[in-house]
Amino acid sequence: MSGGQKRAVILVSGGMDSAVTLAIARSQGFSCYALTVDYGQRHHAELAAAARV
């Protein structure tokens, strides 16, 4: 990619690690696309947390 805005896809679980990764990427000027996957986990709180990020 030449001269355009930096872009990143961040896999977001709703946990601290992925949230911090997303924050760091944003702070470094990346246009971020957050991606989360509903794989049938029991605790939908993970998905709710990912949506809040």
RACORGI-V12660 format. One record per backbone hydrogen bond with DSSP energy under -0.5 kcal/mol. NH is the residue of the N-H (numbers start at 1). CO is the residue of the C=O. If there is no record, write none. Layout:
# RACORGI-V12660
NH|CO ; NH|CO
This chain:
# RACORGI-V12660
3|1 ; 8|31 ; 10|8 ; 10|33 ; 11|9 ; 12|10 ; 12|35 ; 13|11 ; 19|15 ; 20|16 ; 21|17 ; 22|18 ; 23|19 ; 24|20 ; 25|21 ; 26|22 ; 27|23 ; 28|24 ; 29|26 ; 30|25 ; 31|6 ; 32|30 ; 33|8 ; 34|32 ; 35|10 ; 39|37 ; 44|42 ; 46|43 ; 48|44 ; 49|45 ; 50|46 ; 51|47 ; 52|48 ; 53|49
